[in-house]
Amino acid sequence: MLNSRKFLILSIDDDPALAELLERSSKVGFPEARFTFIRSIGTLTEYLQKPNLQLPHIILLDLNMPEADAGFSLLTKLRNESPTSLIPIIVLTASDNNLHIDEAYFKGANAYMTKPETYRDWIDFMASLKSFWQQTVTLPRAGIYSSL
């Protein structure tokens, strides 16, 4: 269990306003959270190819990316590539479409959540992330992803 150490979160979303919202709400709800923000498939590919990459503890993935079907394609890519195959992926998107939910789980999402609507809801969301992903579950050891 991780407690007061920094908790790395990779956010994949094309909305630049989301970065500020996550940073602000995490200061209250999950102060240990540290974010890396990715806004496109190309940027994700560059990120994953960095030498000595410190992998995130969890990934937040929006399905609604500008490229057609990009969110589901990214989910499949993240699940099938060695460095990210074991990292929990939380789909965080605006859609509550049952077909999207089913497809996300089928393609390997660990959780599916619709984006909160108010700032207070974002703080609660961050506190929930902290409670479950940092304080409750046991995540795979850092670095284990590339050695399996």
Stockholm file with secondary structure:
# STOCKHOLM 1.0

chainA/1-148         MLNSRKFLILSIDDDPALAELLERSSKVGFPEARFTFIRSIGTLTEYLQKPNLQLPHIILLDLNMPEADAGFSLLTKLRNESPTSLIPIIVLTASDNNLHIDEAYFKGANAYMTKPETYRDWIDFMASLKSFWQQTVTLPRAGIYSSL
#=GR chainA/1-148 SS CCCSSCEEEEEECSCHHHHHHHHHHHHHHCTTEEEEEECSHHHHHHHHTCTTCCCCSEEEECSCCSSTTHHHHHHHHHHHSGGGTTSCEEEEESCCCHHHHHHHHHTTCSEEEECCSSHHHHHHHHHHHIIIIITTSCCCCTTHHHHC
#=GC SS_cons         CCCSSCEEEEEECSCHHHHHHHHHHHHHHCTTEEEEEECSHHHHHHHHTCTTCCCCSEEEECSCCSSTTHHHHHHHHHHHSGGGTTSCEEEEESCCCHHHHHHHHHTTCSEEEECCSSHHHHHHHHHHHIIIIITTSCCCCTTHHHHC
//
